[in-house]
């Protein structure tokens, strides 16, 4: 599909605490549900207009299911969207302040400019 759909997933899940918890507990089920029920909504409409052709590519779907934020970055997902969602998912698992953010920075530190293209 496009980076837009990846970013749309990251953005919409991050803004709903119930979806964040659902994605944390059942990433595969959440990705399948979101792709079937929410991906096709036109411009965020919640009824009426839908598109039937939007879908994640297999690498996108796999990275989302595996919660692989490094791969998502490599695929062009916006780094601010991945960071904010994954803070919500994993920050609680760290005892030190900024624990997840430091891990995120370390795991992406192999990237040098130019970064992957994040335009949609």
Backbone as CSV, one residue per row, in Angstrom:
resi,resn,N_x,N_y,N_z,CA_x,CA_y,CA_z,C_x,C_y,C_z
1,UNK,0.847,-1.186,0.000,0.000,0.000,0.000,0.878,1.228,0.000
2,UNK,0.956,1.938,1.116,1.767,3.134,1.198,2.139,3.387,2.640
3,UNK,3.084,4.264,2.806,3.464,4.663,4.155,2.303,5.349,4.863
4,UNK,1.395,5.929,4.082,0.232,6.577,4.669,-0.564,5.598,5.541
5,UNK,-0.781,4.388,5.052,-1.567,3.421,5.811,-0.842,3.017,7.099
6,UNK,0.472,2.833,7.024,1.248,2.552,8.234,1.085,3.679,9.244
7,UNK,1.268,4.904,8.772,1.161,6.054,9.656,-0.254,6.197,10.216
8,UNK,-1.254,5.896,9.401,-2.643,5.960,9.849,-2.877,4.960,10.984
9,UNK,-2.349,3.758,10.843,-2.464,2.754,11.907,-1.810,3.269,13.182
10,UNK,-0.548,3.699,13.076,0.188,4.160,14.246,-0.534,5.326,14.933
11,UNK,-1.019,6.261,14.131,-1.691,7.450,14.657,-2.997,7.085,15.355
12,UNK,-3.835,6.283,14.702,-5.150,5.993,15.275,-5.064,5.078,16.493
13,UNK,-4.169,4.116,16.481,-4.022,3.244,17.648,-3.478,4.046,18.827
14,UNK,-2.501,4.903,18.569,-1.875,5.684,19.641,-2.865,6.606,20.338
15,UNK,-3.909,7.028,19.670,-4.842,7.983,20.250,-6.020,7.333,20.956
16,UNK,-5.989,6.027,21.121,-7.078,5.318,21.782,-6.462,4.361,22.807
17,UNK,-6.597,4.678,24.083,-5.952,3.871,25.125,-6.379,2.408,25.084
18,UNK,-7.650,2.158,24.754,-8.097,0.767,24.654,-7.388,0.043,23.512
19,UNK,-7.194,0.739,22.389,-6.482,0.126,21.259,-5.013,-0.086,21.575
20,UNK,-4.407,0.828,22.320,-3.004,0.644,22.723,-2.887,-0.644,23.526
21,UNK,-3.790,-0.831,24.490,-3.741,-2.046,25.312,-4.046,-3.286,24.484
22,UNK,-4.998,-3.175,23.587,-5.331,-4.308,22.713,-4.131,-4.687,21.852
23,UNK,-3.464,-3.679,21.291,-2.282,-3.925,20.450,-1.137,-4.499,21.265
24,UNK,-0.990,-4.075,22.505,0.060,-4.619,23.376,-0.184,-6.100,23.663
25,UNK,-1.435,-6.445,23.947,-1.778,-7.811,24.333,-1.952,-8.767,23.154
26,UNK,-2.466,-8.257,22.048,-2.757,-9.110,20.892,-2.424,-8.368,19.600
27,UNK,-1.128,-8.228,19.300,-0.765,-7.455,18.111,-1.316,-8.042,16.814
28,UNK,-1.260,-9.340,16.641,-1.736,-9.945,15.382,-3.233,-9.721,15.219
29,UNK,-3.989,-9.967,16.270,-5.429,-9.771,16.197,-5.807,-8.316,15.976
30,UNK,-5.078,-7.418,16.616,-5.359,-5.992,16.460,-5.060,-5.529,15.046
31,UNK,-3.937,-5.961,14.500,-3.581,-5.571,13.128,-4.613,-6.119,12.156
32,UNK,-4.999,-7.386,12.285,-6.010,-7.961,11.388,-7.335,-7.209,11.502
33,UNK,-7.777,-6.953,12.741,-9.025,-6.237,12.952,-8.954,-4.827,12.358
34,UNK,-7.877,-4.105,12.650,-7.756,-2.729,12.177,-7.734,-2.677,10.657
35,UNK,-7.006,-3.593,10.050,-6.920,-3.612,8.590,-8.290,-3.890,7.969
36,UNK,-9.057,-4.783,8.564,-10.374,-5.132,8.030,-11.431,-4.067,8.313
37,UNK,-11.369,-3.472,9.497,-12.449,-2.579,9.926,-12.142,-1.094,9.814
38,UNK,-10.895,-0.703,9.953,-10.569,0.720,10.015,-9.751,1.239,8.843
39,UNK,-8.969,0.391,8.221,-8.057,0.862,7.172,-8.797,1.506,6.011
40,UNK,-9.965,1.010,5.696,-10.688,1.496,4.532,-11.547,2.718,4.763
41,UNK,-11.594,3.216,5.990,-12.402,4.406,6.249,-11.800,5.597,5.520
42,UNK,-12.613,6.306,4.794,-12.160,7.452,4.007,-11.997,8.653,4.923
43,UNK,-10.800,9.192,4.962,-10.497,10.404,5.730,-11.006,10.335,7.164
44,UNK,-10.940,9.165,7.753,-11.328,9.011,9.144,-12.816,8.935,9.401
45,UNK,-13.630,8.873,8.359,-15.078,8.747,8.555,-15.362,7.441,9.276
46,UNK,-16.384,7.441,10.109,-16.698,6.230,10.853,-17.934,5.520,10.342
47,UNK,-18.497,6.020,9.261,-19.611,5.314,8.644,-19.733,5.778,7.201
48,UNK,-20.415,5.006,6.452,-20.679,5.423,5.076,-19.549,5.097,4.128
49,UNK,-18.744,6.086,3.811,-17.731,5.926,2.767,-16.587,5.022,3.209
50,UNK,-16.278,4.040,2.362,-15.187,3.108,2.637,-14.471,2.803,1.338
51,UNK,-13.211,2.481,1.464,-12.431,2.003,0.337,-12.193,0.516,0.545
52,UNK,-12.194,-0.255,-0.514,-11.996,-1.699,-0.372,-10.630,-2.153,-0.864
53,UNK,-9.794,-1.236,-1.304,-8.534,-1.651,-1.910,-7.314,-1.447,-1.022
54,UNK,-7.446,-0.755,0.113,-6.275,-0.498,0.935,-5.909,-1.717,1.770
55,UNK,-4.628,-1.996,1.843,-4.134,-3.118,2.639,-2.649,-2.924,2.892
56,UNK,-2.188,-3.478,3.985,-0.758,-3.467,4.259,-0.052,-4.430,3.320
57,UNK,1.195,-4.126,2.991,2.027,-5.115,2.314,2.413,-6.159,3.357
58,UNK,2.891,-7.289,2.899,3.282,-8.326,3.859,4.400,-7.857,4.793
59,UNK,5.445,-7.156,4.301,6.460,-6.654,5.242,5.890,-5.661,6.263
60,UNK,4.955,-4.825,5.847,4.337,-3.875,6.780,3.533,-4.619,7.844
61,UNK,2.710,-5.552,7.393,1.867,-6.335,8.310,2.743,-7.100,9.309
62,UNK,3.786,-7.725,8.812,4.679,-8.493,9.688,5.347,-7.590,10.720
63,UNK,5.846,-6.440,10.292,6.500,-5.513,11.222,5.519,-5.020,12.282
64,UNK,4.286,-4.744,11.888,3.278,-4.322,12.863,2.959,-5.435,13.844
65,UNK,2.775,-6.643,13.345,2.454,-7.781,14.214,3.609,-8.067,15.172
66,UNK,4.821,-7.972,14.673,5.994,-8.230,15.520,6.373,-7.027,16.376
67,UNK,5.665,-5.930,16.212,5.939,-4.677,16.918,7.411,-4.290,16.748
68,UNK,7.861,-4.417,15.518,9.255,-4.168,15.158,9.412,-2.724,14.680
69,UNK,9.648,-1.821,15.629,9.722,-0.406,15.289,10.934,-0.063,14.445
70,UNK,11.992,-0.844,14.522,13.151,-0.609,13.645,12.754,-0.893,12.201
71,UNK,12.081,-2.013,11.957,11.631,-2.346,10.611,10.606,-1.334,10.113
72,UNK,9.708,-0.900,10.984,8.732,0.105,10.586,9.439,1.387,10.143
73,UNK,10.471,1.791,10.876,11.264,2.961,10.486,11.893,2.741,9.117
74,UNK,12.462,1.562,8.915,13.085,1.238,7.628,12.074,1.247,6.492
75,UNK,10.828,0.886,6.795,9.774,0.888,5.777,9.227,2.285,5.509
76,UNK,9.653,3.257,6.300,9.245,4.642,6.074,8.151,5.155,6.977
77,UNK,7.784,4.392,8.013,6.810,4.904,8.973,7.422,6.119,9.666
78,UNK,6.595,7.091,9.984,7.106,8.319,10.576,7.689,8.027,11.963
79,UNK,8.919,8.463,12.224,9.562,8.131,13.500,8.850,8.706,14.722
80,UNK,8.203,9.852,14.613,7.481,10.393,15.761,6.253,9.548,16.082
81,UNK,5.610,9.019,15.052,4.442,8.168,15.281,4.853,6.838,15.890
82,UNK,5.941,6.265,15.413,6.390,4.999,16.016,6.833,5.238,17.455
83,UNK,7.566,6.305,17.686,8.059,6.571,19.037,6.908,6.767,20.013
84,UNK,5.933,7.592,19.673,4.867,7.860,20.643,4.025,6.614,20.928
85,UNK,3.704,5.837,19.902,2.932,4.626,20.154,3.738,3.626,20.975
86,UNK,4.974,3.417,20.620,5.757,2.408,21.317,6.151,2.838,22.731
87,UNK,6.203,4.144,23.004,6.335,4.594,24.392,5.115,4.123,25.169
88,UNK,3.931,4.325,24.592,2.696,3.882,25.237,2.649,2.380,25.466
89,UNK,3.245,1.638,24.550,3.248,0.180,24.672,4.268,-0.327,25.687
90,UNK,5.464,0.257,25.693,6.570,-0.383,26.398,7.251,0.418,27.490
91,UNK,6.984,1.707,27.625,7.682,2.497,28.641,7.495,1.913,30.034
92,UNK,6.317,1.370,30.309,6.026,0.811,31.643,6.898,-0.392,31.995
93,UNK,7.539,-0.988,30.989,8.374,-2.159,31.231,9.790,-1.801,31.688
94,UNK,10.102,-0.519,31.779,11.440,-0.060,32.150,11.388,0.641,33.503
95,UNK,12.384,0.380,34.328,12.410,1.010,35.650,13.106,2.370,35.626
96,UNK,14.043,2.566,34.725,14.770,3.838,34.682,14.016,4.866,33.831
97,UNK,14.157,6.154,34.172,13.510,7.202,33.378,13.987,7.153,31.921
98,UNK,13.074,7.393,31.016,13.354,7.390,29.575,13.914,6.056,29.086
99,UNK,13.637,4.992,29.795,14.196,3.689,29.450,13.892,3.246,28.031
100,UNK,12.624,3.319,27.652,12.294,2.890,26.297,12.869,3.843,25.258
101,UNK,12.800,5.147,25.515,13.317,6.113,24.558,14.803,5.887,24.291
102,UNK,15.547,5.539,25.328,16.973,5.261,25.145,17.184,3.991,24.321
103,UNK,16.348,2.974,24.557,16.446,1.756,23.745,16.108,2.050,22.285
104,UNK,15.062,2.828,22.070,14.643,3.212,20.719,15.807,3.895,20.003
105,UNK,16.430,4.868,20.674,17.559,5.595,20.078,18.721,4.648,19.785
106,UNK,19.001,3.749,20.677,20.108,2.803,20.478,19.834,1.889,19.290
107,UNK,18.614,1.359,19.216,18.293,0.431,18.129,18.240,1.104,16.764
108,UNK,18.029,2.411,16.738,18.019,3.136,15.461,19.334,3.875,15.209
109,UNK,20.296,3.726,16.095,21.537,4.502,15.992,22.398,4.114,14.790
110,UNK,22.152,2.967,14.198,22.929,2.567,13.024,22.564,3.389,11.791
111,UNK,21.445,4.122,11.857,21.029,4.945,10.726,21.789,6.258,10.725
112,UNK,22.265,6.604,9.592,22.893,7.904,9.366,22.111,8.596,8.272
113,UNK,22.269,9.884,8.151,21.581,10.618,7.099,22.038,10.120,5.745
114,UNK,21.209,10.011,4.780,19.780,10.334,4.836,18.992,9.181,5.446
115,UNK,17.997,9.529,6.238,17.087,8.549,6.805,16.145,8.046,5.719
116,UNK,15.432,6.954,5.979,14.435,6.509,4.990,13.433,7.633,4.721
117,UNK,12.917,7.652,3.541,11.943,8.656,3.144,10.643,8.445,3.913
118,UNK,10.182,9.472,4.625,8.954,9.340,5.407,7.787,10.104,4.778
119,UNK,7.979,10.599,3.559,6.871,11.290,2.919,5.788,10.293,2.528
120,UNK,4.548,10.757,2.552,3.436,9.877,2.165,2.832,10.323,0.860
